[in-house]
C-alpha cells in the first residue's frame, strides 16, 4: 500500500474510534477531553477528503461514484432507522407524530439530534456528499476563483449559525464549513510542512501544547450543530489537530504494526461503524445503567468495548451478505 494512503487510513481509523469513544462516554461541554475530540475529529474527514480529491477528468463518473459510496449508504441506513422508528411507534415507545417527524428528519433534517436520536451520525454523509459534489462543480466551473467562492460559502454558513437557531435542511450548516476544510485539505497536497519526520519529531510536542491551548480558549465546539464560537480558532484547531494526528499516524505506520492493522480496519469499514454504532450506544447506556452496579467510568469502558465488538460482528455480516448497504457493490444495482 502506498505510504501516504496508509497514513491516511490510520488517521481515519483513529478518528472513528475517537468518535465512538466520545459518544460512549457522553462527556458534557465542561470536560476538556470532549472539547479536544470535538475540535478536530469531524473536520479531519473533510480535510482528508480534500487531500485525496481528484476527478480524473470525468465529473459524471466521479458523481456516480460518490452517489454509490456516500449517498446510497445514507439512504439505506435512513430507511433502516425509519423502520426502527415505525416499530417504536407501533410499540408505543414514542408518539406516532414524533416518529413521523424523526423519519422526515433522517432524510431532510439529519442535524436535528432531538429527532434523529440514535441515527444522528447520518448527518455526516449528507454534509460530506454535498461537499464533494459542490467542491467538484465549483472548481471545474470557476477554476480561477473557486477558493473565494468557497470562503464566501463558509462565511455565509457561519453568519447564519450565529444569527439563527433553526437548523437548515440537508446538513447545509456543517457543509458550509466542511467545504472550507475540504479546500484546505486540497491545498495541503503541496505543503511539505504537514509531515514532521526524523529528528524533527520533537516539534510535535510544542505543536500539541499550542493546539491544546487554542482548544481551551475556544471551548467545546460541535460541527453538527454549527457551534463554532470563534470561527478562526475553530478552523485553526481543526487543521492543527488533523496535522498532529496525521504525524502520529505516520509514526504508527512505521513502528507499530498491530496498531497499524487495527486502525486501518476501522478506516476501511468506516461507513459501517459510523452508521451503526450510535444505536448500540444509545440503548446500551440505559441497559448497562439498569443492570450493572459498577463505577460509571468502568461501565462506559465496557460499553465502548461492547459497541466496537458488536459493530465488528455486524460489519462481517454486512460485508459477506449485503455489502451494497454500505456502498460496496456496483452502482448497476441501483440503475
C-alpha positions as CSV (number, residue, x, y, z in Angstrom):
1,X,0.0,0.0,0.0
2,X,1.2,3.5,-0.8
3,X,2.7,5.1,2.3
4,X,0.7,8.2,2.1
5,X,-2.5,6.3,1.9
6,X,-1.5,4.0,4.7
7,X,-1.0,7.1,7.0
8,X,-4.4,8.4,6.0
9,X,-6.1,5.1,6.7
10,X,-4.6,5.1,10.2
11,X,-5.7,8.7,10.7
12,X,-9.3,8.0,9.7
13,X,-9.3,4.9,11.9
14,X,-8.2,6.9,14.9
15,X,-10.9,9.5,14.2
16,X,-13.6,6.7,14.0
17,X,-12.5,5.2,17.4
18,X,-12.4,8.7,19.0
19,X,-15.9,9.4,17.7
20,X,-17.3,6.1,19.3
21,X,-15.3,6.8,22.5
22,X,-16.8,10.3,22.7
23,X,-20.3,9.0,22.2
24,X,-19.9,6.2,24.7
25,X,-18.7,8.4,27.5
26,X,-21.1,11.2,26.6
27,X,-18.9,13.9,28.2
28,X,-20.5,17.3,28.6
29,X,-19.1,20.6,27.5
30,X,-17.3,21.0,30.8
31,X,-15.0,18.1,30.1
32,X,-11.8,19.2,28.3
33,X,-11.2,15.8,26.5
34,X,-14.6,16.2,24.9
35,X,-13.6,19.6,23.7
36,X,-10.3,18.2,22.3
37,X,-12.0,15.5,20.3
38,X,-14.8,17.8,19.1
39,X,-12.3,20.3,17.9
40,X,-10.9,18.2,15.1
41,X,-12.4,14.7,14.6
42,X,-15.1,15.7,12.1
43,X,-13.1,18.4,10.3
44,X,-10.4,15.8,9.9
45,X,-12.6,13.8,7.5
46,X,-13.2,16.8,5.3
47,X,-9.5,17.8,5.3
48,X,-8.5,14.2,4.3
49,X,-11.3,14.2,1.7
50,X,-9.9,17.3,0.1
51,X,-6.4,16.0,0.3
52,X,-7.4,12.9,-1.7
53,X,-9.8,14.6,-4.1
54,X,-9.4,14.0,-7.8
55,X,-11.9,13.6,-10.6
56,X,-9.6,12.1,-13.3
57,X,-11.3,14.5,-15.7
58,X,-14.6,12.7,-15.6
59,X,-17.1,14.6,-13.4
60,X,-20.1,12.5,-14.2
61,X,-18.3,9.3,-13.3
62,X,-17.0,11.0,-10.1
63,X,-20.5,12.0,-9.1
64,X,-21.8,8.5,-9.8
65,X,-19.1,7.1,-7.6
66,X,-19.9,9.4,-4.7
67,X,-23.6,8.6,-5.0
68,X,-22.8,4.9,-4.6
69,X,-20.3,5.3,-1.8
70,X,-21.9,8.1,0.2
71,X,-25.5,8.8,-0.7
72,X,-26.6,5.2,-1.2
73,X,-25.4,4.2,2.3
74,X,-27.1,7.2,3.8
75,X,-30.4,6.3,2.1
76,X,-30.1,2.6,3.1
77,X,-29.5,3.4,6.8
78,X,-32.1,6.1,6.8
79,X,-34.6,3.5,5.6
80,X,-33.5,1.0,8.2
81,X,-33.8,3.5,11.0
82,X,-37.1,4.7,9.6
83,X,-38.3,1.1,10.2
84,X,-37.0,1.3,13.7
85,X,-39.0,4.4,14.4
86,X,-42.1,2.8,12.9
87,X,-41.6,-0.2,15.3
88,X,-41.1,2.2,18.3
89,X,-44.3,4.0,17.4
90,X,-46.2,0.7,17.0
91,X,-44.9,-0.5,20.4
92,X,-46.0,2.9,21.9
93,X,-42.4,3.6,22.9
94,X,-42.8,7.0,21.2
95,X,-45.6,9.2,19.9
96,X,-46.6,8.5,16.3
97,X,-46.3,12.1,15.3
98,X,-42.9,12.3,16.8
99,X,-42.0,9.1,15.0
100,X,-43.1,10.6,11.7
101,X,-41.0,13.7,12.4
102,X,-38.0,11.6,13.2
103,X,-38.4,9.7,9.9
104,X,-38.6,13.0,8.0
105,X,-35.5,14.3,9.8
106,X,-33.5,11.3,8.7
107,X,-33.8,12.4,5.1
108,X,-34.2,16.2,5.4
109,X,-33.0,17.5,8.8
110,X,-30.3,15.0,9.8
111,X,-28.6,17.5,12.1
112,X,-31.6,17.6,14.4
113,X,-30.3,15.4,17.3
114,X,-33.6,15.7,19.1
115,X,-35.4,14.0,16.2
116,X,-32.8,11.6,14.7
117,X,-31.7,10.3,18.1
118,X,-29.8,7.0,17.6
119,X,-29.4,7.8,13.9
120,X,-27.8,11.2,14.4
121,X,-24.4,10.3,12.8
122,X,-26.1,10.1,9.4
123,X,-25.8,13.9,9.1
124,X,-22.1,13.5,8.2
125,X,-22.9,11.5,5.0
126,X,-25.2,14.3,3.7
127,X,-22.8,17.0,4.5
128,X,-19.8,15.1,3.0
129,X,-21.7,14.3,-0.2
130,X,-22.7,17.9,-0.6
131,X,-19.1,19.0,0.0
132,X,-17.6,16.5,-2.6
133,X,-20.1,17.5,-5.3
134,X,-20.1,21.2,-4.6
135,X,-16.3,21.4,-4.5
136,X,-16.0,19.5,-7.8
137,X,-18.6,21.7,-9.6
138,X,-17.2,24.9,-8.2
139,X,-13.6,24.0,-9.0
140,X,-14.4,22.8,-12.5
141,X,-16.6,25.8,-13.4
142,X,-14.7,28.6,-11.6
143,X,-11.0,27.4,-11.6
144,X,-9.6,30.9,-11.0
145,X,-11.9,32.0,-8.2
146,X,-13.1,28.8,-6.6
147,X,-11.2,29.5,-3.4
148,X,-13.0,32.8,-2.9
149,X,-16.4,31.2,-3.6
150,X,-15.7,28.5,-1.0
151,X,-14.7,31.1,1.5
152,X,-17.9,33.0,0.9
153,X,-20.0,29.8,1.4
154,X,-18.2,29.2,4.7
155,X,-18.7,32.8,5.9
156,X,-22.4,32.7,5.0
157,X,-22.8,29.5,6.9
158,X,-21.0,30.8,10.0
159,X,-23.0,34.1,9.9
160,X,-26.3,32.2,9.6
161,X,-25.5,29.9,12.5
162,X,-24.6,32.9,14.6
163,X,-27.9,34.7,13.9
164,X,-30.5,31.9,13.6
165,X,-31.2,28.8,15.7
166,X,-33.2,27.0,13.0
167,X,-31.1,24.2,11.5
168,X,-31.2,24.2,7.8
169,X,-32.1,21.0,5.8
170,X,-29.7,18.6,4.3
171,X,-26.8,19.4,6.7
172,X,-26.2,22.7,5.0
173,X,-24.6,24.3,8.0
174,X,-21.9,21.7,8.6
175,X,-21.4,21.5,4.8
176,X,-20.7,25.3,4.7
177,X,-17.6,24.9,7.0
178,X,-16.9,21.3,5.7
179,X,-16.2,22.6,2.2
180,X,-13.7,25.1,3.6
181,X,-11.9,22.3,5.5
182,X,-12.1,20.3,2.2
183,X,-10.4,23.1,0.3
184,X,-7.7,23.4,3.0
185,X,-7.1,19.7,2.6
186,X,-6.8,20.0,-1.1
187,X,-4.3,22.8,-0.8
188,X,-2.2,20.8,1.8
189,X,-1.2,18.4,-1.0
190,X,1.7,20.6,-1.9
191,X,2.6,21.7,1.6
192,X,5.7,19.7,2.9
193,X,5.4,21.0,6.5
194,X,2.4,18.8,7.0
195,X,4.8,16.0,7.8
196,X,7.3,16.3,10.7
197,X,9.8,13.4,10.2
198,X,13.1,12.1,11.6
199,X,14.8,14.2,14.2
200,X,12.2,17.0,13.9
201,X,9.6,14.8,15.6
202,X,10.2,16.7,18.8
203,X,8.3,19.6,17.2
204,X,5.1,17.7,17.7
205,X,5.4,18.5,21.5
206,X,5.1,22.3,21.3
207,X,2.6,22.0,18.4
208,X,0.4,19.8,20.7
209,X,0.7,22.3,23.5
210,X,-0.3,25.2,21.2
211,X,-3.2,23.3,19.9
212,X,-4.5,22.3,23.4
213,X,-4.3,26.0,24.5
214,X,-6.3,27.1,21.5
215,X,-8.8,24.4,22.1
216,X,-9.2,25.5,25.7
217,X,-9.6,29.1,24.6
218,X,-12.4,28.3,22.1
219,X,-14.3,25.9,24.3
220,X,-16.4,22.9,23.2
221,X,-17.4,23.2,19.6
222,X,-19.7,20.9,17.6
223,X,-19.7,20.7,13.8
224,X,-23.1,19.0,13.5
225,X,-25.0,21.8,15.3
226,X,-22.7,24.6,13.9
227,X,-21.4,25.6,17.3
228,X,-18.1,27.2,16.4
229,X,-17.7,30.1,18.9
230,X,-14.6,31.8,17.4
231,X,-14.7,30.6,13.8
232,X,-11.0,31.4,13.2
233,X,-9.9,29.4,16.3
234,X,-12.3,26.6,15.2
235,X,-10.7,26.3,11.8
236,X,-7.2,26.6,13.2
237,X,-7.9,23.8,15.7
238,X,-9.5,21.6,13.1
239,X,-6.4,21.9,10.9
240,X,-3.8,21.7,13.7
241,X,-5.5,18.6,15.3
242,X,-5.5,16.9,11.9
243,X,-1.9,17.6,11.2
244,X,-0.8,16.5,14.7
245,X,-2.7,13.2,14.4
246,X,-1.5,12.8,10.8
247,X,2.1,12.8,12.1
248,X,1.1,10.4,14.9
249,X,-0.4,8.1,12.2
250,X,2.9,8.3,10.3
251,X,4.8,7.1,13.4
252,X,2.3,4.3,13.9
253,X,2.6,3.1,10.3
254,X,6.4,2.8,10.7
255,X,6.8,1.4,14.2
256,X,3.5,-0.2,15.5
257,X,2.3,-2.9,13.1
258,X,-0.6,-4.2,15.2
259,X,-2.0,-0.7,15.7
260,X,-1.4,-0.1,12.0
261,X,-3.6,-3.0,11.1
262,X,-6.3,-2.2,13.7
263,X,-6.7,1.5,12.7
264,X,-6.7,0.7,9.0
265,X,-9.6,-1.8,9.6
266,X,-11.7,1.0,11.1
267,X,-10.9,3.3,8.3
268,X,-11.7,0.7,5.6
269,X,-15.1,0.0,7.1
270,X,-15.7,3.5,8.5
271,X,-19.2,3.7,6.9
272,X,-20.4,0.7,8.8
273,X,-19.0,1.9,12.2
274,X,-20.3,5.5,11.5
275,X,-23.8,4.4,10.7
276,X,-24.3,1.6,13.2
277,X,-22.5,2.3,16.4
278,X,-24.8,5.0,17.9
279,X,-27.9,2.9,18.2
280,X,-26.0,0.5,20.4
281,X,-24.5,3.4,22.4
282,X,-28.0,4.9,22.7
283,X,-29.7,1.8,24.2
284,X,-26.6,0.3,25.7
285,X,-26.2,3.2,28.2
286,X,-29.6,2.6,29.6
287,X,-29.2,-1.2,29.7
288,X,-25.9,-1.1,31.5
289,X,-27.1,1.5,33.9
290,X,-30.1,-0.6,34.9
291,X,-28.3,-3.9,35.0
292,X,-24.7,-3.2,36.2
293,X,-23.7,-1.9,39.6
294,X,-20.3,-0.6,38.6
295,X,-18.5,2.7,38.7
296,X,-19.6,5.0,35.9
297,X,-16.2,5.1,34.1
298,X,-15.9,1.3,34.2
299,X,-19.4,0.9,32.8
300,X,-18.6,3.2,29.9
301,X,-15.3,1.4,29.1
302,X,-17.3,-1.9,29.0
303,X,-19.9,-0.1,26.8
304,X,-17.1,1.1,24.5
305,X,-15.6,-2.4,24.1
306,X,-19.1,-4.0,23.6
307,X,-20.1,-1.4,20.9
308,X,-16.9,-2.0,18.9
309,X,-17.3,-5.8,19.1
310,X,-21.0,-5.6,18.1
311,X,-20.2,-3.3,15.2
312,X,-17.3,-5.6,14.2
313,X,-19.5,-8.6,14.0
314,X,-22.2,-6.6,12.2
315,X,-19.6,-5.4,9.7
316,X,-18.5,-9.0,9.0
317,X,-22.2,-9.9,8.3
318,X,-22.7,-6.9,6.1
319,X,-19.6,-7.4,4.0
320,X,-20.4,-11.1,3.5
321,X,-24.1,-10.9,2.6
322,X,-25.2,-7.3,2.0
323,X,-22.2,-5.1,1.1
324,X,-24.5,-2.9,-1.1
325,X,-25.9,-1.4,2.1
326,X,-22.6,0.4,2.7
327,X,-22.0,1.2,-1.0
328,X,-19.5,-1.6,-1.7
329,X,-21.4,-3.1,-4.7
330,X,-21.7,-1.9,-8.2
331,X,-23.9,1.1,-8.9
332,X,-25.7,-1.0,-11.6
333,X,-27.7,-2.5,-8.7
334,X,-29.4,0.9,-8.3
335,X,-29.8,1.8,-12.0
